[in-house]
């Protein structure tokens, strides 16, 4: 087994002691554990402010980009966890998730939380993918 920590250079990765993604290579497959991802961009701005569905789409694109860069894809996602700050956002986030994972249909959990690090963040998503060799 080989473990690789993948960084995207985010300002909190080193400070808070985490990796954007941890890649575990095994003989038969590679697992990707992607940390909670939000719609904040490199400049610190929130994309799609006030739009939970738009934020979810951006987040899923970012998750897909990390997977693609390291030899996997959204088709390899087996589980997601979605955190929303208001139950009123659940339908929009679920719809965005469904648009991306129409035929893949990973195991999914959606939780309503009291808040995220920045109140403009309406959703955070983490994922687990398994890419066969």
MODELLER restraints for C-alpha pairs under 7 A, 6 or more apart:
rsr = mdl.restraints
at = mdl.atoms
rsr.add(forms.Gaussian(group=physical.xy_distance, feature=features.Distance(at['CA:1:A'], at['CA:24:A']), mean=6.67, stdev=0.5))
rsr.add(forms.Gaussian(group=physical.xy_distance, feature=features.Distance(at['CA:1:A'], at['CA:25:A']), mean=5.54, stdev=0.5))
rsr.add(forms.Gaussian(group=physical.xy_distance, feature=features.Distance(at['CA:1:A'], at['CA:26:A']), mean=4.91, stdev=0.5))
rsr.add(forms.Gaussian(group=physical.xy_distance, feature=features.Distance(at['CA:2:A'], at['CA:24:A']), mean=5.68, stdev=0.5))
rsr.add(forms.Gaussian(group=physical.xy_distance, feature=features.Distance(at['CA:2:A'], at['CA:25:A']), mean=5.03, stdev=0.5))
rsr.add(forms.Gaussian(group=physical.xy_distance, feature=features.Distance(at['CA:2:A'], at['CA:26:A']), mean=6.84, stdev=0.5))
rsr.add(forms.Gaussian(group=physical.xy_distance, feature=features.Distance(at['CA:3:A'], at['CA:22:A']), mean=6.99, stdev=0.5))
rsr.add(forms.Gaussian(group=physical.xy_distance, feature=features.Distance(at['CA:3:A'], at['CA:23:A']), mean=5.73, stdev=0.5))
rsr.add(forms.Gaussian(group=physical.xy_distance, feature=features.Distance(at['CA:3:A'], at['CA:24:A']), mean=4.68, stdev=0.5))
rsr.add(forms.Gaussian(group=physical.xy_distance, feature=features.Distance(at['CA:3:A'], at['CA:25:A']), mean=6.46, stdev=0.5))
rsr.add(forms.Gaussian(group=physical.xy_distance, feature=features.Distance(at['CA:4:A'], at['CA:22:A']), mean=5.84, stdev=0.5))
rsr.add(forms.Gaussian(group=physical.xy_distance, feature=features.Distance(at['CA:4:A'], at['CA:23:A']), mean=5.08, stdev=0.5))
rsr.add(forms.Gaussian(group=physical.xy_distance, feature=features.Distance(at['CA:4:A'], at['CA:24:A']), mean=6.54, stdev=0.5))
rsr.add(forms.Gaussian(group=physical.xy_distance, feature=features.Distance(at['CA:5:A'], at['CA:19:A']), mean=5.84, stdev=0.5))
rsr.add(forms.Gaussian(group=physical.xy_distance, feature=features.Distance(at['CA:5:A'], at['CA:21:A']), mean=6.15, stdev=0.5))
rsr.add(forms.Gaussian(group=physical.xy_distance, feature=features.Distance(at['CA:5:A'], at['CA:22:A']), mean=4.68, stdev=0.5))
rsr.add(forms.Gaussian(group=physical.xy_distance, feature=features.Distance(at['CA:5:A'], at['CA:23:A']), mean=6.33, stdev=0.5))
rsr.add(forms.Gaussian(group=physical.xy_distance, feature=features.Distance(at['CA:6:A'], at['CA:19:A']), mean=5.86, stdev=0.5))
rsr.add(forms.Gaussian(group=physical.xy_distance, feature=features.Distance(at['CA:6:A'], at['CA:20:A']), mean=5.88, stdev=0.5))
rsr.add(forms.Gaussian(group=physical.xy_distance, feature=features.Distance(at['CA:6:A'], at['CA:21:A']), mean=5.03, stdev=0.5))
rsr.add(forms.Gaussian(group=physical.xy_distance, feature=features.Distance(at['CA:6:A'], at['CA:22:A']), mean=5.93, stdev=0.5))
rsr.add(forms.Gaussian(group=physical.xy_distance, feature=features.Distance(at['CA:7:A'], at['CA:19:A']), mean=5.52, stdev=0.5))
rsr.add(forms.Gaussian(group=physical.xy_distance, feature=features.Distance(at['CA:7:A'], at['CA:20:A']), mean=5.25, stdev=0.5))
rsr.add(forms.Gaussian(group=physical.xy_distance, feature=features.Distance(at['CA:7:A'], at['CA:21:A']), mean=6.83, stdev=0.5))
rsr.add(forms.Gaussian(group=physical.xy_distance, feature=features.Distance(at['CA:8:A'], at['CA:20:A']), mean=6.36, stdev=0.5))
rsr.add(forms.Gaussian(group=physical.xy_distance, feature=features.Distance(at['CA:13:A'], at['CA:19:A']), mean=5.88, stdev=0.5))
rsr.add(forms.Gaussian(group=physical.xy_distance, feature=features.Distance(at['CA:20:A'], at['CA:34:A']), mean=5.95, stdev=0.5))
rsr.add(forms.Gaussian(group=physical.xy_distance, feature=features.Distance(at['CA:20:A'], at['CA:35:A']), mean=5.25, stdev=0.5))
rsr.add(forms.Gaussian(group=physical.xy_distance, feature=features.Distance(at['CA:21:A'], at['CA:32:A']), mean=6.51, stdev=0.5))
rsr.add(forms.Gaussian(group=physical.xy_distance, feature=features.Distance(at['CA:21:A'], at['CA:33:A']), mean=5.43, stdev=0.5))
rsr.add(forms.Gaussian(group=physical.xy_distance, feature=features.Distance(at['CA:21:A'], at['CA:34:A']), mean=4.34, stdev=0.5))
rsr.add(forms.Gaussian(group=physical.xy_distance, feature=features.Distance(at['CA:21:A'], at['CA:35:A']), mean=5.88, stdev=0.5))
rsr.add(forms.Gaussian(group=physical.xy_distance, feature=features.Distance(at['CA:22:A'], at['CA:32:A']), mean=5.78, stdev=0.5))
rsr.add(forms.Gaussian(group=physical.xy_distance, feature=features.Distance(at['CA:22:A'], at['CA:33:A']), mean=5.21, stdev=0.5))
rsr.add(forms.Gaussian(group=physical.xy_distance, feature=features.Distance(at['CA:22:A'], at['CA:34:A']), mean=6.65, stdev=0.5))
rsr.add(forms.Gaussian(group=physical.xy_distance, feature=features.Distance(at['CA:23:A'], at['CA:30:A']), mean=6.82, stdev=0.5))
rsr.add(forms.Gaussian(group=physical.xy_distance, feature=features.Distance(at['CA:23:A'], at['CA:31:A']), mean=5.71, stdev=0.5))
rsr.add(forms.Gaussian(group=physical.xy_distance, feature=features.Distance(at['CA:23:A'], at['CA:32:A']), mean=4.67, stdev=0.5))
rsr.add(forms.Gaussian(group=physical.xy_distance, feature=features.Distance(at['CA:23:A'], at['CA:33:A']), mean=6.57, stdev=0.5))
rsr.add(forms.Gaussian(group=physical.xy_distance, feature=features.Distance(at['CA:24:A'], at['CA:30:A']), mean=5.53, stdev=0.5))
rsr.add(forms.Gaussian(group=physical.xy_distance, feature=features.Distance(at['CA:24:A'], at['CA:31:A']), mean=5.03, stdev=0.5))
rsr.add(forms.Gaussian(group=physical.xy_distance, feature=features.Distance(at['CA:24:A'], at['CA:32:A']), mean=6.47, stdev=0.5))
rsr.add(forms.Gaussian(group=physical.xy_distance, feature=features.Distance(at['CA:25:A'], at['CA:31:A']), mean=6.47, stdev=0.5))
rsr.add(forms.Gaussian(group=physical.xy_distance, feature=features.Distance(at['CA:28:A'], at['CA:132:A']), mean=6.27, stdev=0.5))
rsr.add(forms.Gaussian(group=physical.xy_distance, feature=features.Distance(at['CA:28:A'], at['CA:133:A']), mean=5.91, stdev=0.5))
rsr.add(forms.Gaussian(group=physical.xy_distance, feature=features.Distance(at['CA:29:A'], at['CA:130:A']), mean=6.51, stdev=0.5))
rsr.add(forms.Gaussian(group=physical.xy_distance, feature=features.Distance(at['CA:29:A'], at['CA:131:A']), mean=5.52, stdev=0.5))
rsr.add(forms.Gaussian(group=physical.xy_distance, feature=features.Distance(at['CA:29:A'], at['CA:132:A']), mean=4.29, stdev=0.5))
rsr.add(forms.Gaussian(group=physical.xy_distance, feature=features.Distance(at['CA:29:A'], at['CA:133:A']), mean=5.28, stdev=0.5))
rsr.add(forms.Gaussian(group=physical.xy_distance, feature=features.Distance(at['CA:30:A'], at['CA:130:A']), mean=5.62, stdev=0.5))
rsr.add(forms.Gaussian(group=physical.xy_distance, feature=features.Distance(at['CA:30:A'], at['CA:131:A']), mean=5.16, stdev=0.5))
rsr.add(forms.Gaussian(group=physical.xy_distance, feature=features.Distance(at['CA:30:A'], at['CA:132:A']), mean=6.41, stdev=0.5))
rsr.add(forms.Gaussian(group=physical.xy_distance, feature=features.Distance(at['CA:31:A'], at['CA:129:A']), mean=5.67, stdev=0.5))
rsr.add(forms.Gaussian(group=physical.xy_distance, feature=features.Distance(at['CA:31:A'], at['CA:130:A']), mean=4.45, stdev=0.5))
rsr.add(forms.Gaussian(group=physical.xy_distance, feature=features.Distance(at['CA:31:A'], at['CA:131:A']), mean=6.40, stdev=0.5))
rsr.add(forms.Gaussian(group=physical.xy_distance, feature=features.Distance(at['CA:32:A'], at['CA:128:A']), mean=5.57, stdev=0.5))
rsr.add(forms.Gaussian(group=physical.xy_distance, feature=features.Distance(at['CA:32:A'], at['CA:129:A']), mean=5.00, stdev=0.5))
rsr.add(forms.Gaussian(group=physical.xy_distance, feature=features.Distance(at['CA:32:A'], at['CA:130:A']), mean=6.30, stdev=0.5))
rsr.add(forms.Gaussian(group=physical.xy_distance, feature=features.Distance(at['CA:33:A'], at['CA:127:A']), mean=6.14, stdev=0.5))
rsr.add(forms.Gaussian(group=physical.xy_distance, feature=features.Distance(at['CA:33:A'], at['CA:128:A']), mean=4.68, stdev=0.5))
rsr.add(forms.Gaussian(group=physical.xy_distance, feature=features.Distance(at['CA:33:A'], at['CA:129:A']), mean=6.67, stdev=0.5))
rsr.add(forms.Gaussian(group=physical.xy_distance, feature=features.Distance(at['CA:34:A'], at['CA:126:A']), mean=5.55, stdev=0.5))
rsr.add(forms.Gaussian(group=physical.xy_distance, feature=features.Distance(at['CA:34:A'], at['CA:127:A']), mean=5.10, stdev=0.5))
rsr.add(forms.Gaussian(group=physical.xy_distance, feature=features.Distance(at['CA:34:A'], at['CA:128:A']), mean=6.14, stdev=0.5))
rsr.add(forms.Gaussian(group=physical.xy_distance, feature=features.Distance(at['CA:35:A'], at['CA:126:A']), mean=5.21, stdev=0.5))
rsr.add(forms.Gaussian(group=physical.xy_distance, feature=features.Distance(at['CA:36:A'], at['CA:124:A']), mean=5.74, stdev=0.5))
rsr.add(forms.Gaussian(group=physical.xy_distance, feature=features.Distance(at['CA:36:A'], at['CA:125:A']), mean=5.09, stdev=0.5))
rsr.add(forms.Gaussian(group=physical.xy_distance, feature=features.Distance(at['CA:36:A'], at['CA:126:A']), mean=4.25, stdev=0.5))
rsr.add(forms.Gaussian(group=physical.xy_distance, feature=features.Distance(at['CA:37:A'], at['CA:59:A']), mean=6.08, stdev=0.5))
rsr.add(forms.Gaussian(group=physical.xy_distance, feature=features.Distance(at['CA:37:A'], at['CA:124:A']), mean=5.31, stdev=0.5))
rsr.add(forms.Gaussian(group=physical.xy_distance, feature=features.Distance(at['CA:37:A'], at['CA:125:A']), mean=5.25, stdev=0.5))
rsr.add(forms.Gaussian(group=physical.xy_distance, feature=features.Distance(at['CA:37:A'], at['CA:126:A']), mean=6.09, stdev=0.5))
rsr.add(forms.Gaussian(group=physical.xy_distance, feature=features.Distance(at['CA:38:A'], at['CA:59:A']), mean=5.80, stdev=0.5))
rsr.add(forms.Gaussian(group=physical.xy_distance, feature=features.Distance(at['CA:38:A'], at['CA:121:A']), mean=6.83, stdev=0.5))
rsr.add(forms.Gaussian(group=physical.xy_distance, feature=features.Distance(at['CA:38:A'], at['CA:123:A']), mean=6.46, stdev=0.5))
rsr.add(forms.Gaussian(group=physical.xy_distance, feature=features.Distance(at['CA:38:A'], at['CA:124:A']), mean=4.80, stdev=0.5))
rsr.add(forms.Gaussian(group=physical.xy_distance, feature=features.Distance(at['CA:38:A'], at['CA:125:A']), mean=6.80, stdev=0.5))
rsr.add(forms.Gaussian(group=physical.xy_distance, feature=features.Distance(at['CA:39:A'], at['CA:46:A']), mean=5.57, stdev=0.5))
rsr.add(forms.Gaussian(group=physical.xy_distance, feature=features.Distance(at['CA:39:A'], at['CA:47:A']), mean=5.42, stdev=0.5))
rsr.add(forms.Gaussian(group=physical.xy_distance, feature=features.Distance(at['CA:39:A'], at['CA:55:A']), mean=5.32, stdev=0.5))
rsr.add(forms.Gaussian(group=physical.xy_distance, feature=features.Distance(at['CA:39:A'], at['CA:58:A']), mean=6.13, stdev=0.5))
rsr.add(forms.Gaussian(group=physical.xy_distance, feature=features.Distance(at['CA:39:A'], at['CA:59:A']), mean=5.68, stdev=0.5))
rsr.add(forms.Gaussian(group=physical.xy_distance, feature=features.Distance(at['CA:39:A'], at['CA:121:A']), mean=6.92, stdev=0.5))
rsr.add(forms.Gaussian(group=physical.xy_distance, feature=features.Distance(at['CA:40:A'], at['CA:46:A']), mean=4.35, stdev=0.5))
rsr.add(forms.Gaussian(group=physical.xy_distance, feature=features.Distance(at['CA:40:A'], at['CA:47:A']), mean=6.09, stdev=0.5))
rsr.add(forms.Gaussian(group=physical.xy_distance, feature=features.Distance(at['CA:41:A'], at['CA:47:A']), mean=6.87, stdev=0.5))
rsr.add(forms.Gaussian(group=physical.xy_distance, feature=features.Distance(at['CA:46:A'], at['CA:120:A']), mean=6.88, stdev=0.5))
rsr.add(forms.Gaussian(group=physical.xy_distance, feature=features.Distance(at['CA:46:A'], at['CA:121:A']), mean=6.99, stdev=0.5))
rsr.add(forms.Gaussian(group=physical.xy_distance, feature=features.Distance(at['CA:47:A'], at['CA:55:A']), mean=6.42, stdev=0.5))
rsr.add(forms.Gaussian(group=physical.xy_distance, feature=features.Distance(at['CA:48:A'], at['CA:54:A']), mean=5.48, stdev=0.5))
rsr.add(forms.Gaussian(group=physical.xy_distance, feature=features.Distance(at['CA:48:A'], at['CA:55:A']), mean=5.55, stdev=0.5))
rsr.add(forms.Gaussian(group=physical.xy_distance, feature=features.Distance(at['CA:49:A'], at['CA:120:A']), mean=6.26, stdev=0.5))
rsr.add(forms.Gaussian(group=physical.xy_distance, feature=features.Distance(at['CA:50:A'], at['CA:120:A']), mean=6.96, stdev=0.5))
rsr.add(forms.Gaussian(group=physical.xy_distance, feature=features.Distance(at['CA:52:A'], at['CA:89:A']), mean=5.91, stdev=0.5))
rsr.add(forms.Gaussian(group=physical.xy_distance, feature=features.Distance(at['CA:52:A'], at['CA:92:A']), mean=6.38, stdev=0.5))
rsr.add(forms.Gaussian(group=physical.xy_distance, feature=features.Distance(at['CA:52:A'], at['CA:93:A']), mean=6.11, stdev=0.5))
rsr.add(forms.Gaussian(group=physical.xy_distance, feature=features.Distance(at['CA:52:A'], at['CA:122:A']), mean=5.51, stdev=0.5))
rsr.add(forms.Gaussian(group=physical.xy_distance, feature=features.Distance(at['CA:52:A'], at['CA:123:A']), mean=6.26, stdev=0.5))
rsr.add(forms.Gaussian(group=physical.xy_distance, feature=features.Distance(at['CA:53:A'], at['CA:92:A']), mean=4.68, stdev=0.5))
rsr.add(forms.Gaussian(group=physical.xy_distance, feature=features.Distance(at['CA:53:A'], at['CA:93:A']), mean=4.78, stdev=0.5))
rsr.add(forms.Gaussian(group=physical.xy_distance, feature=features.Distance(at['CA:53:A'], at['CA:96:A']), mean=5.78, stdev=0.5))
rsr.add(forms.Gaussian(group=physical.xy_distance, feature=features.Distance(at['CA:55:A'], at['CA:123:A']), mean=6.75, stdev=0.5))
rsr.add(forms.Gaussian(group=physical.xy_distance, feature=features.Distance(at['CA:56:A'], at['CA:93:A']), mean=5.78, stdev=0.5))
rsr.add(forms.Gaussian(group=physical.xy_distance, feature=features.Distance(at['CA:56:A'], at['CA:96:A']), mean=6.25, stdev=0.5))
rsr.add(forms.Gaussian(group=physical.xy_distance, feature=features.Distance(at['CA:56:A'], at['CA:123:A']), mean=6.51, stdev=0.5))
rsr.add(forms.Gaussian(group=physical.xy_distance, feature=features.Distance(at['CA:57:A'], at['CA:96:A']), mean=5.84, stdev=0.5))
rsr.add(forms.Gaussian(group=physical.xy_distance, feature=features.Distance(at['CA:59:A'], at['CA:125:A']), mean=6.96, stdev=0.5))
rsr.add(forms.Gaussian(group=physical.xy_distance, feature=features.Distance(at['CA:64:A'], at['CA:73:A']), mean=5.89, stdev=0.5))
rsr.add(forms.Gaussian(group=physical.xy_distance, feature=features.Distance(at['CA:64:A'], at['CA:74:A']), mean=5.34, stdev=0.5))
rsr.add(forms.Gaussian(group=physical.xy_distance, feature=features.Distance(at['CA:67:A'], at['CA:73:A']), mean=5.16, stdev=0.5))
rsr.add(forms.Gaussian(group=physical.xy_distance, feature=features.Distance(at['CA:72:A'], at['CA:131:A']), mean=5.84, stdev=0.5))
rsr.add(forms.Gaussian(group=physical.xy_distance, feature=features.Distance(at['CA:75:A'], at['CA:104:A']), mean=6.01, stdev=0.5))
rsr.add(forms.Gaussian(group=physical.xy_distance, feature=features.Distance(at['CA:76:A'], at['CA:129:A']), mean=5.05, stdev=0.5))
rsr.add(forms.Gaussian(group=physical.xy_distance, feature=features.Distance(at['CA:76:A'], at['CA:130:A']), mean=5.39, stdev=0.5))
rsr.add(forms.Gaussian(group=physical.xy_distance, feature=features.Distance(at['CA:76:A'], at['CA:131:A']), mean=5.43, stdev=0.5))
rsr.add(forms.Gaussian(group=physical.xy_distance, feature=features.Distance(at['CA:77:A'], at['CA:106:A']), mean=6.21, stdev=0.5))
rsr.add(forms.Gaussian(group=physical.xy_distance, feature=features.Distance(at['CA:77:A'], at['CA:127:A']), mean=6.84, stdev=0.5))
rsr.add(forms.Gaussian(group=physical.xy_distance, feature=features.Distance(at['CA:77:A'], at['CA:128:A']), mean=5.75, stdev=0.5))
rsr.add(forms.Gaussian(group=physical.xy_distance, feature=features.Distance(at['CA:77:A'], at['CA:129:A']), mean=3.87, stdev=0.5))
rsr.add(forms.Gaussian(group=physical.xy_distance, feature=features.Distance(at['CA:77:A'], at['CA:130:A']), mean=6.38, stdev=0.5))
rsr.add(forms.Gaussian(group=physical.xy_distance, feature=features.Distance(at['CA:78:A'], at['CA:106:A']), mean=4.51, stdev=0.5))
rsr.add(forms.Gaussian(group=physical.xy_distance, feature=features.Distance(at['CA:78:A'], at['CA:107:A']), mean=6.08, stdev=0.5))
rsr.add(forms.Gaussian(group=physical.xy_distance, feature=features.Distance(at['CA:78:A'], at['CA:128:A']), mean=5.91, stdev=0.5))
rsr.add(forms.Gaussian(group=physical.xy_distance, feature=features.Distance(at['CA:78:A'], at['CA:129:A']), mean=5.31, stdev=0.5))
rsr.add(forms.Gaussian(group=physical.xy_distance, feature=features.Distance(at['CA:78:A'], at['CA:130:A']), mean=6.75, stdev=0.5))
rsr.add(forms.Gaussian(group=physical.xy_distance, feature=features.Distance(at['CA:79:A'], at['CA:106:A']), mean=4.88, stdev=0.5))
rsr.add(forms.Gaussian(group=physical.xy_distance, feature=features.Distance(at['CA:79:A'], at['CA:107:A']), mean=4.52, stdev=0.5))
rsr.add(forms.Gaussian(group=physical.xy_distance, feature=features.Distance(at['CA:79:A'], at['CA:108:A']), mean=5.53, stdev=0.5))
rsr.add(forms.Gaussian(group=physical.xy_distance, feature=features.Distance(at['CA:79:A'], at['CA:127:A']), mean=5.71, stdev=0.5))
rsr.add(forms.Gaussian(group=physical.xy_distance, feature=features.Distance(at['CA:79:A'], at['CA:128:A']), mean=5.24, stdev=0.5))
rsr.add(forms.Gaussian(group=physical.xy_distance, feature=features.Distance(at['CA:79:A'], at['CA:129:A']), mean=6.98, stdev=0.5))
rsr.add(forms.Gaussian(group=physical.xy_distance, feature=features.Distance(at['CA:80:A'], at['CA:106:A']), mean=6.82, stdev=0.5))
rsr.add(forms.Gaussian(group=physical.xy_distance, feature=features.Distance(at['CA:80:A'], at['CA:107:A']), mean=6.42, stdev=0.5))
rsr.add(forms.Gaussian(group=physical.xy_distance, feature=features.Distance(at['CA:80:A'], at['CA:108:A']), mean=4.79, stdev=0.5))
rsr.add(forms.Gaussian(group=physical.xy_distance, feature=features.Distance(at['CA:80:A'], at['CA:109:A']), mean=6.36, stdev=0.5))
rsr.add(forms.Gaussian(group=physical.xy_distance, feature=features.Distance(at['CA:80:A'], at['CA:125:A']), mean=6.85, stdev=0.5))
rsr.add(forms.Gaussian(group=physical.xy_distance, feature=features.Distance(at['CA:80:A'], at['CA:126:A']), mean=5.68, stdev=0.5))
rsr.add(forms.Gaussian(group=physical.xy_distance, feature=features.Distance(at['CA:80:A'], at['CA:127:A']), mean=4.37, stdev=0.5))
rsr.add(forms.Gaussian(group=physical.xy_distance, feature=features.Distance(at['CA:80:A'], at['CA:128:A']), mean=6.45, stdev=0.5))
rsr.add(forms.Gaussian(group=physical.xy_distance, feature=features.Distance(at['CA:81:A'], at['CA:108:A']), mean=5.78, stdev=0.5))
rsr.add(forms.Gaussian(group=physical.xy_distance, feature=features.Distance(at['CA:81:A'], at['CA:109:A']), mean=4.75, stdev=0.5))
rsr.add(forms.Gaussian(group=physical.xy_distance, feature=features.Distance(at['CA:81:A'], at['CA:110:A']), mean=5.90, stdev=0.5))
rsr.add(forms.Gaussian(group=physical.xy_distance, feature=features.Distance(at['CA:81:A'], at['CA:125:A']), mean=5.59, stdev=0.5))
rsr.add(forms.Gaussian(group=physical.xy_distance, feature=features.Distance(at['CA:81:A'], at['CA:126:A']), mean=5.29, stdev=0.5))
rsr.add(forms.Gaussian(group=physical.xy_distance, feature=features.Distance(at['CA:81:A'], at['CA:127:A']), mean=6.41, stdev=0.5))
rsr.add(forms.Gaussian(group=physical.xy_distance, feature=features.Distance(at['CA:82:A'], at['CA:109:A']), mean=6.05, stdev=0.5))
rsr.add(forms.Gaussian(group=physical.xy_distance, feature=features.Distance(at['CA:82:A'], at['CA:110:A']), mean=4.60, stdev=0.5))
rsr.add(forms.Gaussian(group=physical.xy_distance, feature=features.Distance(at['CA:82:A'], at['CA:111:A']), mean=6.17, stdev=0.5))
rsr.add(forms.Gaussian(group=physical.xy_distance, feature=features.Distance(at['CA:82:A'], at['CA:123:A']), mean=6.92, stdev=0.5))
rsr.add(forms.Gaussian(group=physical.xy_distance, feature=features.Distance(at['CA:82:A'], at['CA:124:A']), mean=5.86, stdev=0.5))
rsr.add(forms.Gaussian(group=physical.xy_distance, feature=features.Distance(at['CA:82:A'], at['CA:125:A']), mean=4.50, stdev=0.5))
rsr.add(forms.Gaussian(group=physical.xy_distance, feature=features.Distance(at['CA:82:A'], at['CA:126:A']), mean=6.69, stdev=0.5))
rsr.add(forms.Gaussian(group=physical.xy_distance, feature=features.Distance(at['CA:83:A'], at['CA:110:A']), mean=5.83, stdev=0.5))
rsr.add(forms.Gaussian(group=physical.xy_distance, feature=features.Distance(at['CA:83:A'], at['CA:111:A']), mean=4.87, stdev=0.5))
rsr.add(forms.Gaussian(group=physical.xy_distance, feature=features.Distance(at['CA:83:A'], at['CA:112:A']), mean=5.77, stdev=0.5))
rsr.add(forms.Gaussian(group=physical.xy_distance, feature=features.Distance(at['CA:83:A'], at['CA:113:A']), mean=6.34, stdev=0.5))
rsr.add(forms.Gaussian(group=physical.xy_distance, feature=features.Distance(at['CA:83:A'], at['CA:123:A']), mean=5.44, stdev=0.5))
rsr.add(forms.Gaussian(group=physical.xy_distance, feature=features.Distance(at['CA:83:A'], at['CA:124:A']), mean=5.13, stdev=0.5))
rsr.add(forms.Gaussian(group=physical.xy_distance, feature=features.Distance(at['CA:83:A'], at['CA:125:A']), mean=6.26, stdev=0.5))
rsr.add(forms.Gaussian(group=physical.xy_distance, feature=features.Distance(at['CA:84:A'], at['CA:90:A']), mean=6.69, stdev=0.5))
rsr.add(forms.Gaussian(group=physical.xy_distance, feature=features.Distance(at['CA:84:A'], at['CA:111:A']), mean=6.25, stdev=0.5))
rsr.add(forms.Gaussian(group=physical.xy_distance, feature=features.Distance(at['CA:84:A'], at['CA:112:A']), mean=4.93, stdev=0.5))
rsr.add(forms.Gaussian(group=physical.xy_distance, feature=features.Distance(at['CA:84:A'], at['CA:113:A']), mean=6.03, stdev=0.5))
rsr.add(forms.Gaussian(group=physical.xy_distance, feature=features.Distance(at['CA:84:A'], at['CA:122:A']), mean=5.69, stdev=0.5))
rsr.add(forms.Gaussian(group=physical.xy_distance, feature=features.Distance(at['CA:84:A'], at['CA:123:A']), mean=4.51, stdev=0.5))
rsr.add(forms.Gaussian(group=physical.xy_distance, feature=features.Distance(at['CA:84:A'], at['CA:124:A']), mean=6.72, stdev=0.5))
rsr.add(forms.Gaussian(group=physical.xy_distance, feature=features.Distance(at['CA:85:A'], at['CA:112:A']), mean=5.60, stdev=0.5))
rsr.add(forms.Gaussian(group=physical.xy_distance, feature=features.Distance(at['CA:85:A'], at['CA:113:A']), mean=5.13, stdev=0.5))
rsr.add(forms.Gaussian(group=physical.xy_distance, feature=features.Distance(at['CA:85:A'], at['CA:114:A']), mean=5.87, stdev=0.5))
rsr.add(forms.Gaussian(group=physical.xy_distance, feature=features.Distance(at['CA:85:A'], at['CA:115:A']), mean=5.23, stdev=0.5))
rsr.add(forms.Gaussian(group=physical.xy_distance, feature=features.Distance(at['CA:85:A'], at['CA:122:A']), mean=5.39, stdev=0.5))
rsr.add(forms.Gaussian(group=physical.xy_distance, feature=features.Distance(at['CA:85:A'], at['CA:123:A']), mean=6.52, stdev=0.5))
rsr.add(forms.Gaussian(group=physical.xy_distance, feature=features.Distance(at['CA:86:A'], at['CA:112:A']), mean=6.05, stdev=0.5))
rsr.add(forms.Gaussian(group=physical.xy_distance, feature=features.Distance(at['CA:87:A'], at['CA:112:A']), mean=5.99, stdev=0.5))
